[in-house]
Amino acid sequence: MAEEETNGAAAEGLPPPPPVPPDFTPAKTELEPVKKKILRIPMARRGVGNKGQKIQILTNHFKVNVTNVDGHFFHYSVALFYEDGRPVDGKGVGRKVLDRVHETYDTELAGKEFAYDGEKSLFTIGALPRNKMEFTVVLDDVTSNRNNGNSSPGGHGSPNEADRKRLRRPYQSKTFKVEISFAAKIPMQAIANALRGQESENSQEALRVLDIILRQHAAKQGCLLVRQSFFHNDPKNFVDVGGGVLGCRGFHSSFRTTQSGLSLNIDVSTTMIIQPGPIVDFLIANQNAKDPFSLDWAKAKRVLKNLRVKTSPTNQEYKITGLSDRPCREQLFTLKQKGKDADGEVQTTEVTVFDYFVNHRNIELRYSADLPCINVGKPKRPTYFPIELCSLVSLQRYTKSLSTFQRSSLVEKSRQKPQERMQVLSNALKINQYDAEPLLRSCGISISNNFTQIEGRVLPPPKLKTGGDDFVPRNGRWNFNNKRLVDPTKIERWAVVNFSARCNIQGLVSDLIKCGKQKGIMVEDPFDVFEESPQVRRAPPLVRVEKMFEQVQSKLPGAPKFLLCLLPERKNCDVYGPWKRKNLAEYGIVTQCIAPTRVNDQYITNVLLKINAKLGGLNSMLTVEHSPAIPMVSKVPTIIIGMDVSHGSPGQSDVPSIAAVVSSRQWPSISRYRASVRTQSPKVEMIDNLFKRASDTEDEGIMREALLDFYVSSGKRKPEHIIIFRDGVSESQFSQVLNVELDQIIEACKFLDEKWSPKFVVIVAQKNHHTKFFQPNDPNNVPPGTIIDNKVCHPRNYDFYLCAHAGMIGTTRPTHYHVLYDELGFSADDLQELVHNLSYVYQRSTTAISVVAPICYAHLAATQMGQWMKFEDASETSSSHNGVTNAGPVSVPQLPKLEEKVSSSMFFC
């Protein structure tokens, strides 16, 4: 019925179609112009590079031998039910139930070992006796004892009767039904095929099985599991980063297919956990309070919800469901009396929690009387414990975002020099004893103890141009001592605004003028210095910014071209976002914020580099860009794009994600960029408004802005080549980048001009991977310019690792570039050199950076405009649905647009 209506034919009352003659055979129509969409897949490697000086390198990949290639993994689905047939919903309990199945039904399972992922999948090597099997097991006490890493506590059946009941019956046993049914058969041969470059669903599944075996191995040792990283409960691995949060050191380990075979990639990994021990100690640290009596309990309740505690003296484990409304000495509950009354009814009395523990249980309470109790019961049936009897269990993840202070403390405490890291990794391999893992042995897997040795190349640094002679950076760095900038601007019609920072402003200004002169920047005297009035200092950020602007407007003859803004604190100053937004979105004024603590020549120079770039100048450029002589880029109009999406922290489900697209301008330059930034749905990684058709003639997408700006700034030329650098996508999303994002970009081009068909290159840059490089017999990091495109790279796809920067502290993290698409036909050397060169055009620093500049700029632009959002009316940005979306997508607040005068500037610099 519905179909008839949608066809419209019936509804329009048209005559029926003519009858079809009986001997009719339908003619094949020629292929109509309805193009069947061809799915693009990542391209294969075309060759390897040869440029640069050869260098021997060790990497944290350990060679894996697989002998049993003819076997099969069998995949079974697992379903868990309680006795009454309700499905088991909580995690955590699964591993215990299956361990019990394994112990109890060994013969029925034909003595088979299995790999269980903790949820719905189980794998064996060779088949189980039957395709469908059902088991019943009894578990004594189903609070998950962490030791078991990934479980949220069983929560099921945690006994919440009054305490004395539990003393009589310490265990609450539970019966579970387990159904195991055959799902699929995966040939181990698939791994060998993947190593020859033939990836398939099967090969990905087979590797997933091997990774699940590693996870299970770690779970059995009582580790916390975070994807493929494992954390042992050992206080030696904990570092305090402040606020009741500890950094916990552990290991990442996963199997990878590489050109030289299967390898096990082991790396050091860090996660955040809640400080274990007495709850009060955690809360005092978390809120930076001086004692338990000055705690904010509403905040405490939010932080504690769902954390697991052990209670003394019974050492039982529970999940916190809330806090009592009243203090311990006032909170009443109903206590059942021992005897019965005359009618045979159980007698009950109301007692306070304090009275019950102190007088009935004879437990001394030192400080809990006036503090709330911890509730571990169900909503309708609370179970209260005095706070001092509760201790937080170890290895519970902390998922909120860290403060700036915590983050820097973590980085400082967890970094390791290359040699130290190698030592730790060698030990990890010994500790893990993978050789003893029965499943790996059944696969015939053995793992080498040696770091894989590979050959890298060190690319020579590109020549740079400043206002004077050309020069070659040494060790990935240079400076501007006695050098003029290549294209200095003028700082004129400007003023200083001071948001209550303590600072010698006169000294600062004269330093800027003097230092600017040496660099070729003409700095005029500022028109005025605007000081914040003391009574405004305590006002909300938006008000402070508003008041400051009123001052500026009342005193200045016309709009300033530039404002230097002094902030009282370096990071997270709450005036920053609203100030930037006011300047850039409303007035189109270039502004530089500083929080001067140590002012010296280097500091002033760095500030001037940023100001010069923002005002449209250029600090340095590549010599090949000036001449112009960059292969594929200098001869034909070419635009370079950097794309990135930044998300809220894992704990925030409703903060919009921010997509930034940075694009080059003034071809043949590859040092000048602009940015467009948009919000999109939370946690969505694909950029959804590259092309956004508003009507037949209007496209409101990001790409149109970038392409038009390129056209206008490059002498009315359209880009014939579009080189895209995409950050932050994993291998599973490569296909979407190639088929969704690239399609949108092509549509944006066609929308501007139907006949225009530019050629594309798409490169993904990844930094959060676990491959690291070391120099044999050298304590230093690999030299800047180190490139690797063999052995540990992909068996088929076109990828390479590049360490463009000089790693000064810790161990260098190489950037992993994946060339997904190349219609220009770059040679390996030329493409690698372009990527290397783009690490030298970052205007904010006088060093090579670890990832190409357009991607860095995209991060900066997204971060800065993310600050604009922070101070909007909270009700707009945080919807109250806790991240559960039933009624379609949540509306995402839009960012204000940059004012025209600054829309093509490097405001993010």
C-alpha positions, 0 to 999 in steps of 0.5 A: 500500500505504502509503495503504491502511494509513493509511486504516485502513479495510482494516486495521480489516476493515470491509465494502467501501463500497456500489456506486455506481449507474451514472447517479449524479452526485455532488451538490455539497456546500454549502461546509463549515465547513472554511474555505479559508484566505484569504491576507492581503496587505499593504493598499493606501494609504488616503490621505496625512497632512496634519498638520504643517508642510510642508518641502522635502527632498532624498532619495538617489533618482535618477530613472530613465527607461526608454524600451524598455518593449516589450522582453523580458529572456530568462532562461537557466540556466547550468551549468558543468562541468570537462572530465571532466563534474564540475560546478564547485562553487566560486563566483568562477570563474563570472564568468571563464568567462562573460567568456571565453565572451563574448569567444570566441563573440561571433558565436554569441551574435549579439553579445549582451551579457549580465548574469550573476549569478555563479552559475546565471542569465544574462539578455539583452535579446532572445533568444539565437540558440538555446534551448540552447547549449554552449560550451567555453573554456580559462582559463589560470590559475584562481586568482581575481585579485581584482580580482574582488570576490565570488569565493572563490578559484578554489581549483581547480587551484591548482598544488600541485606542488613549487615548482620545477615551477611555475617551469617552467610558471607557468600551469595551464590548465583547460578548462570546458564551459558549458551555457546553456539558456532558462528564462523570458521577462520583459516589461519592461512589468512594470516599468511595471506595478509603477509603477502598483501592479501588482506581480507575479513578473515585475516583481520578476524584471525589477527583479532583472535591473536589479540584477544588471546593477549588480552585474556592472558593479561586478564588472568594475571589480574590486569586492568585492560584498556583495548590492547593495553594492560596494567598490573596492580603494582604500586611501583607503576603508579605516579601521582599526578595530583587531584586524586589521580594516578598515572598507571604505567603498563604495556601495549601489545598487539600483533601486526602484519608487516613486510618482514612477517608477523610481529608483536608490537610492544610499547609502554602505555599509560592510563589514568586511575583513581587513587586507591585507598580510603575514600576520604583521602581520595576526595581531599586530594580530588578537591584540594581540600584541607580536611574532610569537613570542607568537602563539597559533597555534591561534587563528591557524589558525582565523582564517586558514583559507580566506583568500587569500594571494599568495606572493612572488616568483611572485605566485601566489594561493592559499587557506590550508588550514592551518598546518604542525605544525612550525616552518619549519626543522623541517617536512620535505617530499619533494623530487624530484631532477633526475636518475634513479637506476640503475633509472630511478626518480625520486630524492627527498630529504627537506628542510626548508621553510626549507632548500629556500627558503633554499638551493635557491631562494636566498630570504632568510628573516628571521623565519620559521624558528621560526614555522609555515608556511602550508599552501595544499595539499590535505589529503593533499598539503600545500604549504608556504610560509614565513610571511613570503613570504605576503601577504593579498589585499585585499578579503576580508570579515571576518564575525565579530561586532565587539568593542564597541571595534571597533564604536565605532571604526567608528561614529566613523570612518565617520559623515558629516554630511549635506552630506558624504554628499551630496557623496560620493553625487554623486561616486559617481554620476559614478564609476560611469558607469552611462550607459556600461553597454551593457545599461542602454543597451539597456534605454533607461535613463538616470539623472538626476544630481540628488537627487529633491526631495520634500515632507515634513511636520514633526509637532509634538511631543506634550505631556508630563506630569511630576510638575509642569506639562505641557511641550512638548519642543523639538527632540526633547529635554527634561530633568528639571531642577527637575521631579518624575517623574510617578509616582516609586517608593520605593527601600527595602530595598536594598543595594550590591554591588561587583564590584571597581570603583574608586569612591567608594561613599559619595559615589555613594549620597549623590548618589542620595539627594539627586538622588532627593529632587529627582525625588520618589523617596524613597531610603532608606539602603542596608542595606549595601555588599558588597565582593567579596573580592580572592581571588574576583576572578580566579574564573569569572563564575558563581563570583563571582556565587555568592559575592556572593549568599552574602555578601548572604544571610548578612548581610541580614535578608530578601530585598532589593527592589533591588540596585545592582551596581557593575561594573569595566568598562562594556561586556562585563563577564562578570559581567553576564549571570550576575548578571542571571540570578541576580537576575531568574530565581532571586530576583525582585530588581530590579537596576541595574548601573552602571560609574561613570566620570564621575559627575555630576548627569546620570549620576545622573539617568539611573540613577534614571530606569532604576531608577524604571521597573524598580521600577514607577514612570513618569518621564513620560507623554503628556498625551493618555495621561493625559486619555486622548484617543488616537484608537482607543486610549483609548476601547477597551481596546488592547494595543500589542505590539513584536516582534523577533528577534535573531540571532548574528553572521553567523559563528556558525551555531549560536547560538540566535536570541532572540525578544522580545515586549513588550506594554503593560499598565495600559490606557489607558497606552501607556508601561508595558510588560513583555517575554517572551523565548524562544530559537528555532532559529538564524537563524530570523526568524519567531517560532515560539512565539507560540502553543504548544499543550501540551494541550487546556487549555494554551498555553505561547506568548508571546502568552498571557502578554502577554494575561493580564497585560494583562487583570489589569493593566487592570481585568479587560478583554480588549484589543479592539484589538491593535496590533503593531509588528514589527521586522527583517523584509524585504519578502519576509517580509511575507506570513509576518508576516501569514499565519503570525505573525498567525495564531498570535496569533489562535489564542492569542486564540481559545484563551483565549476562543473568542468573542473576536475582537479587531481587529488593526493590523500595522506593520513597522518597518525601519531597515536600508534605504538611503533618506536625507533631506537639507535643501536649503541646510542643513547640519543633519539634518532636524528631529525629527518629519519624515514622508514618505508620498509620492513615494519611498514604495511605488506601492501599499502603505501605507508612510511614513518618519519621523525622530522623533529629532534626529540629532545626529551623522552623517546621520539614518537614518529609520525606514521603517514599513509598515502591512500590516494595519489593521482599525481604519480609522485615518486616515493622520494618526491612525496617523502621530501614534500612531507619532510619540507612541510615539517619546516614551514611552521611559523610559530617556532624555529624548529622542524615539527613532528607532523606537517604544518597544515595538520598542526595548524588545524589542531591550533585552529580547532583548539582555539575556537573550542575555547570560544564555545566553552563560555557560551550559555551552558544550556546550549552546549550541554544537553541533559540527555547524558549522551543517550540520543533517542529523538534523532540527532542533538542540535549542535551549537554553531560557531560564530564566523570570523569577521571578514578582515581576519577570515583569511589570516593565520589567527591560529598562529 
